[in-house]
Amino acid sequence: MTDDFNTGDSDPNVEENWGGGGGGGEGGENQTYMDSGNPTGADGGGISVRKFPLCPEGMREYIPCLDNEEDIRKLESTDRGEKYERHCPGEGKGLTCLVPAPKDFKYPIPWPTSRDEVWFSNVPHTRLVEDKGGQNWIYRDNDKFKFPGGGTQFIHGADKYLDQIEEMVPDISFGQHTRVVLDVGCGVASFGAYLFLRNVITMSIAPKDVHENQIQFALERGVPAMVAAVATHRLLYPSQAFDLIHCSRCRINWTRDDGILLLEVNRLLRAGRYFVWAAQPVYKHEESQQEAWRDMEDLTKRMCWELVKKEGYIAIWQKPFNNSCYLSREPETQPPLCDADENPDKVCSPASPPDRLEGVEMDAYMAKDEIFMAETRYWTSIIEGYVRAFHWKKLQLRNVMDMRAGFGGFAAAMIDLQIDAWVMNVVPTSGPNTLPVIYDRGLIGAAHDWCEPFDTYPRSYDLLQASGLFSREQKRCNITGILLEMDRILRPGGHVYIRDAAAVVRQVQEIARPWGGGPPSGTPRRAPTPAGAR
């Protein structure tokens, strides 16, 4: 599990002038646990680093690839939601400051209480209260936002809604047959929040649109979520990843452009599993709504989906278990079948996948049981040590990211050790794509290029874990840029655990040293501390 250290291109923000040794040999593996206010055990010398100013207050919720207004203004069209997709700043235009927390930021309310209430000062925005308060999404109560558990189509609460879905199709069986769910257009993610109680993990996604901050609310509640738009590019998840995909008034025209968006759902959905649609065309009788329903019926029949139940405002389709229906269609039926040698992560459509994912191959065949079980044992032994030494079970960890997830062993070990947190397993696009294995294990994650920012709000995560990440990415990416991104998405008072080659860890410590005193808001921030070399 040790990565060899190779010297990469110089980081333009770092002058190399190493002092004396300490903390492990050049080829060793070091681990940095960002936990203490003052770095201890560093070698004391020798690296000159750039100090970064605070970002303006208007950037407190800055998401670099989604708030790039300069590039968004240059788009030729926004008719298909292009402005909600990734438009990352060009070279030399990345983040060069430390994103501050809101005034009066408080450490988040711990789970499971956070499912029902969060601090107003942490997400001080009332737009959703004004727009959705009557639908039981959210309301303000003095210094807190509270979440009754409702949604636009389930104002009586997510629990009753989930019961209704199971009653309609008992095979859905949350927590047994259904373990991993995608909620498209999730609002404040009450659907996913209540599924946790049924032993189901849900990836909740929504764009940063007129209801901006909905994903920020979801993360503040302690629910897995990403900012993402179902528009012209495919999502960052593998094929056949989800047992159920849910859309409740998600404002997506599934039948436009020959059904390209529903083809993306088909790609992501496992064979024999379910798409749940709660929307006005299901139950309204106006001609425009009935026309939309007929279009949906026609498209799903051509895709070989079976409408297994339509009740009230909910319709549920099942994807076929095998190819027999596809092979029996008329030759000219649209949408066409993909070619036999087609990468399963390329949808047959006029829209091309984003370049950042073109080179990612699905290498799930590499993951033999013995490999990822060994990885889980490896991480279990390490995390057990941190539970004892750093009292991880007392840290109120909830939102965790593994920045180089491998086969998901870190996340599996967290579950085995009963740490009440969820893990976003990120698979770097610079290496083999193990994401299908991660989803097969009942975990969640996304593919990502760490030379670019991640699509989440500032202050999203309590713990970032990066094992061998910098050694792998230093030839491709600016290390300082990755650290600035980590600082952006880490909560004040959050933790970072870096395990890497000793020289890399020392470099990271020195770059991050000036950030260790405290964040702009005055909230104590834990800074780098080496945990010794191995």
Legacy VTK file of the C-alpha trace (Angstrom):
# vtk DataFile Version 3.0
C-alpha trace
ASCII
DATASET POLYDATA
POINTS 534 float
0.000 0.000 0.000
3.063 2.318 -0.195
3.527 4.541 -3.224
7.035 5.123 -4.519
7.964 8.769 -4.415
9.110 10.384 -7.653
10.068 14.022 -7.855
7.689 15.872 -10.137
7.569 19.321 -11.629
8.177 22.228 -9.279
5.209 23.838 -7.662
5.421 27.525 -8.680
4.316 28.526 -5.170
7.125 26.626 -3.471
10.858 27.383 -3.382
12.720 24.150 -2.729
15.420 24.661 -0.108
15.182 21.681 2.190
16.751 21.812 5.582
17.792 18.927 7.795
16.129 15.540 7.952
13.643 14.111 10.376
10.261 12.523 10.193
11.234 9.586 8.065
13.506 8.656 5.236
13.133 9.850 1.667
11.556 6.637 0.457
9.451 6.006 3.565
5.777 6.546 4.162
4.637 9.307 6.481
1.239 10.166 7.784
0.070 13.631 8.646
-2.908 14.070 10.913
-4.176 17.648 10.845
-5.346 17.975 14.377
-3.305 20.395 16.461
-2.816 24.153 16.455
0.969 24.001 16.276
2.943 21.685 13.992
5.197 19.379 15.988
7.953 17.136 14.795
8.613 19.086 11.571
12.221 19.355 10.509
12.261 23.093 11.096
13.660 24.386 7.972
14.049 25.329 4.781
10.961 25.737 2.591
9.702 29.132 1.549
5.970 29.181 0.877
3.427 31.658 -0.332
0.949 33.032 2.177
-2.576 33.340 0.883
-4.962 36.180 1.712
-8.565 35.737 2.732
-11.116 35.624 -0.049
-13.706 38.426 -0.150
-16.827 37.790 1.891
-18.816 37.371 -1.312
-16.914 34.123 -1.949
-18.043 32.395 1.265
-19.980 29.849 -0.832
-17.758 29.852 -3.894
-17.706 26.691 -6.046
-14.984 27.397 -8.625
-16.257 25.263 -11.533
-19.896 26.302 -11.070
-19.417 30.014 -10.317
-17.137 30.796 -13.253
-19.307 33.612 -14.551
-16.739 34.712 -17.122
-16.924 31.416 -19.014
-20.654 30.966 -18.428
-21.319 34.295 -20.179
-19.472 32.972 -23.234
-21.729 29.936 -23.675
-23.415 29.790 -27.070
-26.551 28.291 -25.556
-28.031 27.676 -22.114
-31.265 26.061 -23.318
-30.291 22.596 -22.058
-28.921 23.618 -18.688
-25.338 24.184 -19.837
-24.831 27.023 -17.363
-25.355 24.609 -14.450
-22.550 22.287 -15.590
-18.835 22.452 -14.853
-16.899 25.388 -16.306
-13.600 25.339 -14.445
-11.315 28.398 -14.349
-8.458 28.242 -16.836
-4.783 27.925 -15.987
-3.653 30.713 -13.682
-7.236 31.617 -12.754
-7.753 29.144 -9.922
-8.408 29.856 -6.273
-5.638 31.985 -4.707
-7.191 32.788 -1.349
-8.656 31.065 1.703
-12.460 30.926 1.702
-13.808 32.324 4.995
-16.651 30.905 7.047
-19.839 32.912 7.642
-20.008 35.243 10.601
-20.950 33.370 13.794
-20.280 29.963 12.231
-20.882 27.175 14.737
-19.670 23.612 14.649
-22.502 21.664 12.978
-25.148 19.954 15.055
-24.251 16.241 15.231
-26.149 13.468 13.471
-28.879 12.281 13.885
-30.211 15.539 15.377
-28.893 17.350 12.295
-31.393 15.484 10.135
-34.083 17.701 11.650
-32.283 20.968 12.440
-29.143 22.976 11.594
-27.718 26.315 12.710
-29.055 29.300 10.763
-25.673 31.038 11.003
-23.953 28.228 9.080
-26.239 28.517 6.034
-27.741 32.000 6.450
-30.142 31.915 3.481
-33.909 32.165 3.645
-34.800 31.837 -0.066
-35.892 28.213 0.303
-37.983 29.071 3.365
-39.793 31.696 1.307
-40.231 29.462 -1.749
-40.827 26.049 -0.166
-42.002 26.643 3.392
-45.585 25.745 2.470
-44.429 22.377 1.114
-42.934 21.263 4.422
-39.332 21.415 3.154
-37.863 23.830 5.688
-38.715 26.620 8.101
-36.782 28.957 10.382
-37.086 28.740 14.153
-35.027 31.472 15.848
-31.335 30.513 15.409
-32.049 27.265 13.538
-33.494 25.941 10.332
-35.786 22.971 10.862
-36.732 20.243 8.411
-40.152 18.591 8.881
-39.216 15.920 6.334
-41.573 16.965 3.572
-41.106 17.631 -0.147
-43.041 19.127 -3.032
-44.740 15.794 -3.776
-44.610 14.396 -0.233
-45.714 17.232 2.004
-46.857 14.739 4.653
-43.319 13.530 5.193
-40.661 11.325 3.647
-41.425 8.343 5.889
-44.998 7.985 4.622
-43.775 8.552 1.079
-41.189 5.779 1.384
-43.839 3.461 2.828
-46.085 4.210 -0.150
-43.310 3.380 -2.642
-42.622 0.055 -0.925
-46.326 -0.786 -0.829
-46.631 -0.041 -4.542
-43.705 -2.332 -5.434
-42.732 -4.615 -2.512
-39.646 -5.817 -4.427
-38.088 -2.400 -3.822
-37.654 -3.412 -0.149
-35.466 -0.585 1.169
-32.401 -1.832 3.038
-32.626 -5.313 1.526
-33.123 -5.301 -2.242
-32.437 -1.561 -2.449
-29.162 -0.414 -0.879
-27.823 2.415 -3.095
-30.096 5.182 -4.434
-29.718 8.281 -6.595
-32.085 11.178 -5.823
-32.187 13.604 -8.771
-33.276 17.147 -7.967
-33.174 16.338 -4.279
-34.163 19.650 -2.698
-32.869 19.641 0.894
-32.425 15.834 0.662
-35.123 14.691 3.070
-35.676 11.637 0.834
-32.060 10.541 1.374
-32.033 11.610 5.015
-34.931 9.312 5.904
-33.548 6.432 3.839
-30.560 6.316 6.216
-32.925 4.938 8.852
-33.732 2.082 6.443
-30.103 1.133 5.881
-29.957 2.765 2.449
-27.298 5.241 1.313
-28.465 7.870 -1.154
-26.469 10.133 -3.444
-28.542 13.318 -3.493
-27.871 15.678 -6.411
-29.239 19.005 -7.585
-27.894 21.896 -9.656
-26.899 25.250 -8.259
-29.952 26.982 -9.713
-32.677 29.322 -8.476
-32.946 27.084 -5.403
-29.256 27.520 -4.693
-28.000 26.301 -1.317
-30.230 23.201 -1.363
-27.135 20.962 -1.540
-25.484 23.068 1.137
-28.460 22.403 3.401
-28.236 18.685 2.614
-24.555 18.532 3.593
-25.128 20.621 6.704
-27.763 18.038 7.698
-25.159 15.274 7.284
-26.649 13.743 4.124
-24.467 12.630 1.152
-24.879 15.163 -1.642
-23.172 16.725 -4.657
-23.937 19.698 -6.850
-24.690 18.166 -10.256
-26.937 18.836 -13.233
-28.589 16.333 -15.540
-28.034 18.373 -18.685
-25.649 17.753 -21.607
-22.872 15.725 -19.989
-23.075 12.404 -18.242
-22.838 12.231 -14.469
-19.666 11.194 -12.669
-20.940 7.779 -11.588
-20.408 4.345 -13.187
-22.918 2.353 -15.189
-25.309 0.088 -13.283
-24.498 1.815 -10.005
-27.922 2.371 -8.426
-30.727 0.091 -7.260
-33.268 2.904 -7.501
-33.262 6.348 -9.118
-35.796 8.851 -7.814
-37.114 12.086 -9.274
-39.804 14.023 -7.419
-40.704 17.224 -9.277
-37.071 17.452 -10.369
-37.912 19.816 -13.244
-36.264 17.653 -15.905
-37.822 17.031 -19.302
-36.887 13.369 -19.610
-38.147 12.993 -23.160
-36.320 15.883 -24.820
-33.665 15.234 -27.477
-34.856 11.702 -28.203
-34.735 10.751 -24.526
-31.030 11.439 -23.988
-31.553 12.278 -20.310
-33.554 9.136 -19.583
-30.831 7.152 -21.367
-28.446 8.490 -18.735
-30.802 7.161 -16.047
-30.855 3.836 -17.899
-27.046 3.764 -17.914
-26.846 4.376 -14.178
-29.648 1.986 -13.177
-28.938 -1.672 -12.429
-30.697 -4.379 -14.412
-34.108 -5.208 -13.018
-34.213 -2.166 -10.746
-36.502 0.842 -10.533
-37.040 4.434 -11.630
-39.531 6.347 -9.445
-41.099 9.465 -10.951
-43.398 11.725 -8.928
-44.490 14.568 -11.171
-47.481 16.442 -12.543
-47.782 14.469 -15.837
-48.453 11.335 -13.759
-51.710 12.662 -12.288
-52.814 15.938 -13.871
-55.416 15.968 -16.633
-54.521 19.155 -18.508
-53.742 18.386 -22.138
-50.145 19.576 -21.859
-49.534 17.265 -18.887
-51.260 14.323 -20.581
-49.141 14.880 -23.684
-46.012 14.787 -21.526
-47.258 11.517 -19.979
-47.885 9.967 -23.398
-44.384 10.955 -24.515
-42.952 9.349 -21.382
-44.960 6.153 -21.930
-43.825 5.932 -25.547
-40.134 6.493 -24.720
-40.034 4.019 -21.841
-41.717 1.314 -23.953
-39.087 1.785 -26.670
-36.420 1.479 -23.977
-38.002 -1.805 -22.805
-38.877 -0.403 -19.389
-42.011 -1.862 -17.801
-44.473 0.443 -16.040
-45.037 -1.742 -12.988
-47.227 0.653 -10.993
-48.952 4.010 -11.356
-50.744 5.269 -8.267
-51.742 8.816 -7.411
-48.841 11.067 -8.317
-46.196 8.285 -8.481
-45.189 6.124 -11.442
-42.593 3.342 -11.118
-40.777 1.665 -14.013
-38.522 -1.387 -13.981
-35.467 -1.746 -16.193
-35.268 -5.175 -17.904
-33.166 -7.937 -16.342
-31.640 -9.004 -19.652
-31.370 -8.129 -23.351
-34.257 -10.228 -24.687
-36.607 -7.248 -25.149
-33.869 -5.157 -26.770
-33.134 -7.921 -29.280
-36.804 -8.327 -30.184
-37.334 -4.651 -31.118
-37.815 -3.557 -34.707
-34.452 -2.756 -36.355
-35.067 0.998 -36.689
-36.405 1.500 -33.164
-35.012 4.503 -31.319
-33.024 4.879 -29.162
-30.612 2.402 -30.789
-28.619 -0.262 -29.002
-25.044 0.590 -28.213
-22.384 -1.220 -30.219
-21.111 -4.443 -28.697
-17.685 -2.917 -28.067
-19.103 0.348 -26.703
-17.773 1.463 -23.337
-20.754 1.054 -20.973
-20.062 4.512 -19.610
-20.668 6.176 -22.964
-24.331 6.860 -23.639
-25.403 6.427 -27.288
-26.282 10.039 -27.944
-25.271 13.130 -29.889
-23.865 14.630 -26.676
-20.259 13.755 -26.023
-19.002 12.941 -22.536
-16.812 15.637 -20.962
-13.152 15.354 -21.866
-12.091 14.982 -18.263
-13.620 11.482 -18.207
-12.802 10.252 -21.709
-9.739 8.306 -20.653
-11.252 6.559 -17.647
-11.604 2.812 -18.167
-13.733 0.618 -15.978
-11.323 -1.853 -14.407
-13.771 -3.607 -12.089
-12.361 -6.974 -13.138
-9.204 -6.114 -11.205
-11.069 -6.166 -7.912
-10.984 -9.710 -6.630
-12.562 -10.350 -3.258
-9.240 -11.028 -1.610
-7.814 -7.689 -2.779
-10.464 -5.407 -1.401
-10.938 -7.454 1.745
-7.203 -7.097 2.381
-7.541 -3.358 1.790
-10.360 -3.185 4.334
-8.255 -5.047 6.919
-5.378 -2.655 6.234
-7.556 0.380 6.888
-9.285 -1.211 9.874
-5.953 -1.580 11.640
-5.016 2.027 10.895
-8.369 3.511 11.918
-8.401 1.440 15.107
-5.160 3.199 16.017
-6.701 6.599 15.378
-9.798 5.719 17.364
-7.498 4.994 20.319
-4.976 7.819 19.806
-7.195 10.611 18.539
-10.598 9.498 19.871
-12.243 9.508 16.458
-15.539 8.271 17.885
-15.736 11.458 19.963
-14.958 13.836 17.094
-18.537 13.990 15.763
-17.345 12.991 12.314
-20.210 12.786 9.845
-19.261 13.948 6.337
-16.034 12.215 5.291
-14.173 12.158 1.973
-11.595 9.614 0.857
-9.742 11.533 -1.855
-8.112 8.422 -3.373
-10.507 5.665 -2.481
-9.075 2.548 -4.121
-11.672 -0.181 -3.613
-13.459 1.630 -0.768
-11.540 -0.097 2.020
-11.335 3.056 4.155
-15.119 3.531 3.975
-15.764 -0.148 4.680
-13.488 -0.007 7.724
-15.346 3.052 9.050
-18.580 1.052 8.837
-17.037 -2.039 10.449
-15.783 0.082 13.348
-19.252 1.625 13.770
-18.154 5.214 13.222
-21.420 7.002 12.463
-20.264 8.733 9.289
-20.694 8.373 5.537
-17.796 8.502 3.079
-17.624 10.109 -0.346
-15.239 7.756 -2.169
-13.426 9.771 -4.828
-11.600 7.854 -7.541
-9.012 10.078 -9.288
-9.280 10.012 -13.074
-5.474 9.727 -13.244
-5.631 6.053 -12.232
-7.759 2.939 -12.762
-11.458 3.462 -12.236
-12.455 1.268 -9.305
-15.752 3.094 -8.862
-17.908 0.163 -10.072
-16.486 -1.990 -7.270
-17.188 0.731 -4.725
-20.848 0.839 -5.763
-21.059 -2.966 -5.878
-20.020 -2.942 -2.217
-22.984 -0.723 -1.318
-20.893 2.451 -1.045
-21.021 5.726 -2.994
-18.490 7.934 -4.719
-17.529 9.872 -7.828
-14.758 10.099 -10.393
-12.734 13.317 -10.192
-9.601 15.000 -11.532
-7.819 16.594 -8.568
-6.198 19.165 -10.849
-9.693 20.713 -10.780
-11.966 21.737 -7.880
-14.622 19.347 -6.575
-18.297 20.193 -7.056
-19.329 20.938 -3.508
-19.814 23.953 -1.282
-17.167 25.270 1.076
-17.246 23.679 4.537
-18.767 20.386 3.339
-16.593 17.802 5.124
-15.501 16.996 8.674
-12.623 14.736 7.581
-10.537 14.489 4.412
-8.379 11.398 3.993
-5.676 11.356 1.310
-3.502 8.257 1.031
-0.822 8.448 -1.658
-2.729 11.211 -3.428
0.045 13.793 -3.635
2.680 11.335 -4.809
0.387 10.316 -7.643
-0.787 13.793 -8.636
2.331 15.938 -8.152
3.456 15.516 -11.774
0.038 16.565 -13.073
-1.323 19.020 -10.539
-0.218 21.946 -8.425
0.069 20.615 -4.853
-0.751 24.041 -3.438
-3.903 24.108 -5.577
-5.048 20.767 -4.147
-4.399 21.997 -0.601
-6.352 25.211 -1.234
-9.238 23.069 -2.480
-9.010 20.878 0.622
-9.107 23.990 2.784
-12.159 25.241 0.874
-14.239 22.083 1.353
-13.114 21.348 4.941
-15.215 22.615 7.818
-13.592 24.912 10.386
-12.415 22.575 13.112
-12.273 19.708 10.613
-9.518 17.130 10.219
-7.184 16.045 7.440
-5.316 12.750 7.394
-2.502 12.456 4.836
-0.509 9.266 4.382
2.241 9.541 1.788
5.983 9.543 1.078
7.894 11.348 3.843
9.244 14.097 1.593
5.786 14.781 0.223
4.308 15.007 3.695
7.002 17.478 4.780
6.264 19.621 1.751
2.537 19.565 2.484
3.184 20.513 6.123
5.257 23.506 5.151
2.807 24.758 2.525
-0.093 24.478 4.982
1.857 25.848 7.999
0.766 29.507 7.489
-2.905 28.437 7.534
-2.714 26.814 10.949
-3.427 29.688 13.295
-7.147 30.051 12.715
-9.620 30.724 9.953
-10.760 34.209 8.986
-13.920 33.952 11.039
-11.931 33.324 14.215
-13.160 29.737 14.500
-10.280 27.488 15.619
-8.865 25.438 12.755
-6.817 22.302 13.256
-3.520 22.525 11.418
-0.964 19.973 10.170
0.755 17.714 12.650
3.024 14.859 11.574
2.265 11.551 13.219
5.707 10.111 12.647
7.261 8.100 9.856
6.908 4.469 8.989
LINES 1 535
534 0 1 2 3 4 5 6 7 8 9 10 11 12 13 14 15 16 17 18 19 20 21 22 23 24 25 26 27 28 29 30 31 32 33 34 35 36 37 38 39 40 41 42 43 44 45 46 47 48 49 50 51 52 53 54 55 56 57 58 59 60 61 62 63 64 65 66 67 68 69 70 71 72 73 74 75 76 77 78 79 80 81 82 83 84 85 86 87 88 89 90 91 92 93 94 95 96 97 98 99 100 101 102 103 104 105 106 107 108 109 110 111 112 113 114 115 116 117 118 119 120 121 122 123 124 125 126 127 128 129 130 131 132 133 134 135 136 137 138 139 140 141 142 143 144 145 146 147 148 149 150 151 152 153 154 155 156 157 158 159 160 161 162 163 164 165 166 167 168 169 170 171 172 173 174 175 176 177 178 179 180 181 182 183 184 185 186 187 188 189 190 191 192 193 194 195 196 197 198 199 200 201 202 203 204 205 206 207 208 209 210 211 212 213 214 215 216 217 218 219 220 221 222 223 224 225 226 227 228 229 230 231 232 233 234 235 236 237 238 239 240 241 242 243 244 245 246 247 248 249 250 251 252 253 254 255 256 257 258 259 260 261 262 263 264 265 266 267 268 269 270 271 272 273 274 275 276 277 278 279 280 281 282 283 284 285 286 287 288 289 290 291 292 293 294 295 296 297 298 299 300 301 302 303 304 305 306 307 308 309 310 311 312 313 314 315 316 317 318 319 320 321 322 323 324 325 326 327 328 329 330 331 332 333 334 335 336 337 338 339 340 341 342 343 344 345 346 347 348 349 350 351 352 353 354 355 356 357 358 359 360 361 362 363 364 365 366 367 368 369 370 371 372 373 374 375 376 377 378 379 380 381 382 383 384 385 386 387 388 389 390 391 392 393 394 395 396 397 398 399 400 401 402 403 404 405 406 407 408 409 410 411 412 413 414 415 416 417 418 419 420 421 422 423 424 425 426 427 428 429 430 431 432 433 434 435 436 437 438 439 440 441 442 443 444 445 446 447 448 449 450 451 452 453 454 455 456 457 458 459 460 461 462 463 464 465 466 467 468 469 470 471 472 473 474 475 476 477 478 479 480 481 482 483 484 485 486 487 488 489 490 491 492 493 494 495 496 497 498 499 500 501 502 503 504 505 506 507 508 509 510 511 512 513 514 515 516 517 518 519 520 521 522 523 524 525 526 527 528 529 530 531 532 533
